[in-house]
Amino acid sequence: MAAAGRALAASDALQVGLLGPVRVLAHGRPVTITAPRRQVILTALALAAGQSVGTAALARYLWGEDVPSHARRALSTVVTRLRQDLGMDVIRGTAGGYALAVPPDAVDVHRFRALLRASRTAGGAAELDLLDRALACWRAHGEPLQDVGSDALVAEYAPGLAEQWYAANERRVDLLMATGAHADLVPQLRDLTARQPLRESLWCRLMVALYRSGRQAEALEAFGRVRELLADELGVRPGRELLATHRAVLVHDPAVAAPGRRVNRARRGAHRPRLRPRTRP
């Protein structure tokens, strides 16, 4: 019982950051783990946060398809040295592998995902606050597991995390755009489209933000840039949403006007007297 209590106390003191370069804090102090294999194992266990990761999966993360015959023994050595690096008893052996005995909120990936889940059932200012807190978990712009030396591990987890980061940013932009903050969002959207130039949904938002800021010409120029990128990089035409946004900006469609302006236009239209057709004498 005493040993279990010590392990729980240690797990509460360990924090692992994966949303950017790998970062480890033990009792609030940085722990440097430079050995690539130890870093890979820590990352894999932290992503599972309390759940067991099988030795076969860990071996694949370490050696890819060329798993050596002595993999189990070598893996045990890596885990032993990782325990020494951490200076606390937080890695436990399981029936089929190993687990990191920490609560999910000790790992930034799980905090990020929990805040995203909570935001989906919130509304208004609460949703925006939760999205801000979720995005604050990141130390890099949509680039998790930056220095993890495992192609298999990065390929398995990084794309999904990056997609969640971009989707959260897009939702945040939508919420702020609804408040009339379109001009303030233009620099962020330019940065996002530079980071992910083939993501059409970001370009749509940039075009709308520019248009609502009174910069129709720049919005149309943005469409021209993404159209060229899609043709040059993928050999495709813009998708339906991007084409619809371009058309709306081009013809001043009320659908892309700022929310307040849409209401005002609708009201003006509602109070405009109807003209009777002229009748011949």
RATAPE-V609886 format. One record per run of one state. SS is the DSSP state (H for helix, E for strand, L for the rest). FROM is the first residue (numbers start at 1). LEN is the number of residues. Records with the same first field share a line. If there is no record, write none. Layout:
SS = FROM-LEN + FROM-LEN
This chain:
L = 1-1 + 18-5 + 27-2 + 31-5 + 49-4 + 64-7 + 87-4 + 94-3 + 101-3 + 121-3 + 136-15 + 179-3 + 196-4 + 213-3 + 235-5 + 251-3 + 257-2 + 272-10
H = 2-12 + 36-13 + 55-9 + 71-16 + 104-3 + 108-13 + 124-12 + 151-28 + 182-14 + 200-13 + 216-19 + 240-11 + 254-3 + 259-13
E = 14-4 + 23-4 + 29-2 + 53-2 + 91-3 + 97-4 + 107-1
